[in-house]
Amino acid sequence: MSIQQRTRRSTKRVTMTDVAKLSGVSASTVSLYLRRPDEVSDTLGRRIQDAIDTLGYVPNLMAGALAAAKTRVIGVVVPSMVNSMFASTVSRMQMALSRQGYQLLLGHSEYSQDQEESLVRTFMSWSPSAMVLTGLQHTRETRRILASSSMPVVEMWELGSNALDTMVGFSHEEVGRAQARHLLDAGCRRLAFIGARLSIDNRAQLRAEGVKATCRDRLGDGRCHVVDTGTGRMAEAARRAFAELLAEHPDVDGIVFSNDVLALGAISQAQAQGIRIPEDIALVGFGDMDFSNCCLPAISTVRPPREEIGDRIAASLLERFQGHRVEPVIDLGFELLERESSLRPVRLARP
């Protein structure tokens, strides 16, 4: 066999027509199965999938995009790839959307609006069917690009004003208020907030504002010490921040953390200093991580609807793709979990 023949054979692409012939259906049925598998019977679907597996067929998404002016790709931008909360949301979106033939194009902004804008520009070159962003804070150019497009845009993990299109999430300021009320009800009278990346994490800022607002409402005093641990290793940074906060403000008796990793670091430092949790200082975190209920003491925290956010985004987009109207604001709320790190003896004694 000549080099020319081998090259010609190796570059021949399996087509939809090949799949249709092998499975004994029309090319339009194969196309329907790839686009909307639920509309094809189980028997035909199995035959088509067997043919796809046998031939190694890979759909040409760009060819479909040229015909429909869009791909079956959905752009998703999250602040961080390592944050398990965002990972849970993305996973649930992927599970629901892939069943309908859509795939996610994922990027992380590292909490940078400029990086988010760069990702949006790149994703737009793929003619996505929709775009999903985290939060409501974007550059002016990002807002302009998305506002001028005709595709659905979802902003997740936050609610507020000036939305681009659809919002799915909860109020972070209300989370902060709930955390502060919980500590005040436990008998705390001098609160503090320790957070990571507060200069760039708008949602953590909103929770801190909620804590301060509740202190003003309940105590008539808006003084709430706010500490930003920066962008380093969070548990280690929390240990330093906890020690420095108490050295400067020894009257603090309740602390809200922007996540449970920070709360865990503070518990470690408290144990090293002989400070009793919650008798001396009560703590509440955010996130309800896997370890939060297993450490000693178990961390009181707020459980965000991370999986529900992914489910509702997928359902909302699929409705939009079918031409249906959806609610522009989907408030999923949150759950405050009271555990040992904030339940002082007076409260533990209650029936």
matplotlib code that plots the C-alpha trace (Angstrom):
import matplotlib.pyplot as plt

x = [0.0, 1.4, 1.9, -0.8, -3.3, -2.6, -3.0, -6.3, -7.6, -6.5, -8.1, -11.5, -14.0, -16.9, -20.1, -23.7, -24.7, -22.4, -24.0, -27.5, -26.6, -25.2, -28.1, -30.7, -32.3, -32.4, -29.7, -32.4, -33.2, -29.5, -29.4, -32.5, -30.9, -27.7, -29.7, -32.7, -32.1, -35.3, -37.4, -36.0, -37.4, -35.2, -34.9, -33.7, -31.5, -29.7, -29.2, -27.8, -25.5, -24.2, -23.4, -21.7, -19.6, -18.7, -17.7, -16.1, -18.3, -17.7, -20.3, -18.9, -20.3, -18.9, -20.7, -24.0, -23.0, -22.7, -26.2, -27.8, -25.6, -24.7, -23.2, -24.5, -21.9, -22.6, -19.9, -19.5, -17.1, -16.4, -14.1, -12.1, -11.6, -10.5, -13.5, -15.8, -18.9, -18.6, -17.5, -20.7, -22.8, -20.9, -21.2, -25.0, -25.3, -23.2, -25.2, -28.5, -27.4, -25.3, -28.4, -29.8, -26.7, -25.1, -21.6, -19.9, -17.0, -15.5, -13.1, -12.1, -11.5, -9.5, -11.9, -10.7, -13.3, -10.7, -10.0, -13.7, -14.0, -11.2, -12.9, -16.3, -14.6, -13.0, -16.2, -18.2, -16.0, -17.5, -21.1, -22.4, -26.0, -25.9, -23.5, -23.3, -21.3, -20.7, -21.9, -23.2, -20.0, -18.6, -16.6, -18.5, -17.3, -18.4, -21.9, -21.9, -20.9, -23.5, -26.3, -25.8, -26.1, -29.4, -28.5, -29.6, -27.3, -27.5, -25.7, -25.4, -24.6, -25.9, -29.0, -29.2, -30.0, -28.9, -29.0, -28.0, -30.8, -31.6, -30.3, -30.1, -28.9, -29.5, -28.8, -25.3, -26.2, -29.1, -26.6, -24.4, -27.5, -28.5, -25.0, -24.8, -28.3, -27.3, -24.3, -26.1, -28.9, -26.1, -25.2, -22.3, -21.9, -18.8, -18.6, -15.9, -15.7, -12.7, -12.7, -10.3, -9.8, -12.3, -10.9, -12.0, -14.7, -17.8, -20.0, -17.9, -18.0, -21.8, -21.9, -19.6, -21.9, -24.8, -23.0, -22.2, -25.8, -27.2, -24.8, -26.1, -29.7, -29.4, -26.7, -26.9, -23.2, -21.9, -18.4, -17.6, -13.9, -13.4, -10.1, -9.0, -6.6, -5.6, -5.0, -2.6, -3.2, -6.5, -6.2, -2.7, -3.8, -6.9, -4.7, -2.6, -5.7, -7.4, -4.4, -3.8, -7.5, -7.8, -4.5, -5.8, -9.5, -9.7, -13.3, -14.4, -16.7, -18.2, -16.6, -18.2, -15.9, -16.3, -15.8, -15.4, -11.7, -11.0, -13.2, -11.2, -7.9, -9.2, -10.3, -6.8, -5.3, -7.9, -6.9, -3.2, -3.9, -6.2, -9.3, -12.5, -14.9, -17.7, -17.6, -15.1, -15.6, -18.4, -17.8, -19.9, -18.6, -20.0, -20.1, -20.9, -17.8, -17.3, -15.2, -17.5, -19.6, -16.6, -14.1, -14.1, -16.1, -18.3, -18.6, -21.8, -22.2, -24.4, -25.3, -25.6, -27.8, -24.8, -26.3, -29.8, -28.2, -26.8, -30.1, -32.2, -29.8, -29.9, -33.7, -34.0, -31.7, -33.5, -36.8, -35.3, -33.9, -37.4, -38.7, -40.4, -40.4, -38.7, -38.6, -35.9, -35.0, -34.8, -34.1, -33.1, -32.4, -29.9, -29.8, -28.0, -26.8, -26.4, -23.5, -21.2, -18.9, -21.6, -23.9, -22.9, -23.8, -26.9, -28.2, -27.1, -29.1, -32.3, -34.6]
y = [0.0, 3.4, 6.3, 8.2, 5.4, 5.0, 8.8, 8.8, 5.9, 7.5, 10.8, 9.5, 10.7, 8.5, 10.4, 10.5, 8.6, 5.8, 5.5, 5.6, 2.8, 0.5, 1.1, 0.8, 4.2, 7.5, 10.2, 12.5, 9.9, 9.8, 13.6, 13.6, 11.1, 13.2, 16.4, 15.2, 11.5, 11.4, 11.8, 8.6, 5.2, 3.1, 0.4, 2.8, 4.6, 1.4, 0.6, 4.0, 4.0, 0.6, 1.9, 5.0, 2.8, 0.4, 3.0, 5.4, 8.2, 11.7, 14.4, 17.4, 20.1, 23.0, 21.7, 21.9, 25.3, 26.6, 25.4, 26.5, 29.5, 27.9, 24.8, 22.4, 23.9, 25.9, 28.2, 28.1, 30.4, 29.7, 31.6, 28.5, 24.9, 23.6, 24.9, 21.8, 24.0, 25.2, 21.7, 20.2, 22.8, 22.2, 18.4, 18.6, 20.8, 18.5, 15.4, 17.0, 18.8, 15.9, 13.7, 16.2, 16.3, 19.5, 19.7, 22.3, 24.5, 25.3, 28.1, 29.6, 33.3, 33.1, 35.8, 38.2, 40.1, 40.7, 37.0, 36.3, 38.8, 37.0, 33.6, 35.0, 36.3, 32.9, 31.0, 33.3, 32.2, 28.7, 30.1, 28.6, 27.9, 29.7, 31.2, 30.7, 33.1, 33.1, 36.2, 39.5, 41.5, 41.8, 44.2, 46.7, 44.9, 41.5, 42.9, 44.6, 41.4, 39.2, 41.8, 42.1, 38.3, 36.5, 33.5, 32.8, 34.0, 32.7, 34.3, 31.8, 31.7, 35.2, 37.3, 41.1, 43.9, 44.7, 41.1, 40.3, 37.8, 35.0, 34.6, 31.3, 31.4, 33.0, 36.2, 36.3, 39.3, 37.3, 34.5, 37.0, 38.3, 34.7, 33.8, 36.9, 36.4, 32.8, 34.0, 36.8, 34.4, 32.2, 35.0, 36.6, 40.4, 41.2, 39.7, 39.5, 38.3, 36.5, 36.0, 35.0, 37.2, 39.8, 42.3, 40.2, 37.9, 39.9, 37.2, 37.0, 40.8, 40.7, 38.1, 40.4, 43.3, 41.2, 40.5, 44.2, 45.2, 42.8, 44.1, 47.5, 46.4, 44.2, 45.9, 49.5, 49.2, 48.6, 47.7, 44.3, 43.6, 42.3, 40.5, 39.5, 36.5, 37.1, 34.5, 32.1, 28.7, 29.2, 27.0, 28.4, 32.0, 31.5, 30.4, 33.6, 35.8, 34.2, 34.7, 38.3, 39.2, 38.0, 39.6, 43.0, 42.5, 40.1, 40.9, 39.1, 36.2, 35.2, 34.9, 34.3, 32.8, 33.1, 29.3, 26.2, 25.8, 29.0, 27.9, 24.7, 26.6, 28.8, 25.8, 24.4, 27.6, 27.9, 24.5, 25.4, 28.5, 26.8, 28.7, 26.8, 26.5, 27.4, 28.4, 31.2, 31.9, 30.7, 30.0, 29.7, 28.9, 28.7, 25.8, 22.6, 20.8, 17.1, 17.5, 20.1, 17.7, 15.4, 17.6, 18.4, 20.4, 20.0, 23.3, 25.3, 26.4, 27.5, 24.9, 26.5, 24.8, 24.0, 20.9, 22.5, 25.5, 23.2, 21.3, 24.5, 26.1, 23.0, 22.8, 26.5, 26.4, 23.4, 25.2, 28.2, 26.1, 24.9, 28.5, 28.5, 31.4, 30.9, 32.8, 35.4, 35.1, 31.7, 32.0, 28.7, 29.9, 28.3, 26.3, 27.2, 24.1, 24.6, 22.4, 22.3, 25.1, 27.7, 26.0, 27.3, 25.4, 27.6, 26.5, 22.9, 22.5, 23.4, 20.5]
z = [0.0, -1.0, 1.5, -0.5, 0.0, 3.7, 4.2, 2.3, 4.4, 7.7, 7.0, 5.9, 8.4, 9.5, 8.6, 9.9, 6.7, 7.6, 11.1, 9.4, 7.0, 9.7, 12.1, 9.4, 10.0, 8.2, 8.6, 10.0, 12.8, 13.7, 13.8, 16.0, 18.3, 18.6, 19.3, 21.3, 22.3, 24.4, 21.2, 19.8, 20.9, 23.1, 20.4, 17.7, 20.2, 21.1, 17.4, 16.6, 19.6, 18.7, 15.3, 16.7, 19.0, 16.2, 13.7, 16.2, 14.9, 16.4, 15.5, 13.7, 16.0, 13.9, 10.8, 12.8, 14.0, 10.5, 9.7, 13.0, 13.8, 17.1, 18.6, 21.3, 23.6, 26.8, 28.1, 31.9, 33.9, 37.6, 39.9, 40.8, 39.6, 43.1, 45.0, 45.6, 45.8, 42.2, 41.1, 42.5, 40.6, 37.3, 37.7, 38.1, 35.1, 33.0, 34.0, 33.0, 29.9, 28.4, 28.4, 25.9, 23.7, 25.2, 26.5, 28.8, 27.8, 31.2, 32.3, 35.6, 36.2, 39.4, 40.7, 38.0, 36.0, 33.2, 33.0, 32.9, 29.9, 28.1, 28.6, 27.4, 24.2, 23.6, 24.3, 22.0, 19.1, 19.5, 18.9, 22.2, 22.8, 26.2, 28.7, 32.5, 34.7, 38.4, 40.2, 39.0, 38.8, 35.3, 33.2, 31.0, 27.9, 29.1, 29.8, 26.3, 24.5, 26.3, 26.1, 22.3, 21.8, 21.4, 23.5, 27.1, 29.9, 33.4, 36.4, 39.2, 42.9, 43.6, 43.5, 43.1, 40.7, 37.2, 36.0, 32.4, 31.9, 34.4, 38.0, 39.9, 43.5, 46.9, 48.8, 50.3, 52.4, 53.9, 54.7, 56.6, 58.5, 59.4, 60.6, 62.8, 64.3, 65.1, 67.1, 68.8, 69.8, 71.3, 73.6, 71.7, 71.9, 70.0, 66.5, 63.8, 60.2, 58.8, 55.1, 52.2, 49.1, 50.3, 47.9, 44.9, 46.2, 46.0, 47.5, 50.7, 50.9, 50.8, 53.7, 55.7, 55.0, 56.3, 59.5, 60.1, 59.3, 61.8, 64.5, 63.9, 64.0, 67.1, 69.1, 67.9, 67.1, 63.7, 64.9, 63.5, 63.0, 59.4, 58.6, 55.1, 55.1, 51.4, 48.8, 50.6, 52.1, 53.9, 57.0, 57.8, 57.1, 59.3, 62.2, 62.0, 61.5, 64.5, 66.8, 65.6, 65.9, 69.5, 70.5, 69.2, 70.2, 73.1, 73.7, 70.5, 71.4, 68.0, 64.6, 61.2, 58.5, 54.7, 54.4, 56.5, 55.8, 57.6, 60.5, 60.7, 60.8, 63.6, 65.6, 65.3, 66.6, 69.4, 70.6, 70.5, 72.6, 75.1, 73.9, 74.3, 71.3, 71.7, 75.4, 75.0, 71.3, 69.1, 65.4, 62.2, 58.7, 55.2, 52.7, 54.7, 53.4, 53.8, 57.0, 58.6, 60.6, 61.4, 63.1, 66.9, 67.5, 64.5, 62.6, 62.5, 58.9, 56.1, 53.5, 50.0, 47.4, 45.2, 43.5, 43.2, 41.4, 38.8, 38.4, 38.0, 35.6, 33.3, 33.5, 32.8, 29.8, 28.3, 28.6, 26.9, 24.1, 23.5, 23.2, 26.6, 29.1, 32.4, 35.7, 35.5, 39.2, 40.9, 44.6, 46.1, 49.6, 52.0, 55.3, 58.5, 60.3, 64.1, 65.4, 68.4, 67.3, 68.1, 70.6, 73.9, 77.1, 77.8, 74.4, 74.6, 77.9, 76.1, 75.3]

ax = plt.figure().add_subplot(projection="3d")
ax.plot(x, y, z, "-o")
ax.set_aspect("equal")
plt.show()
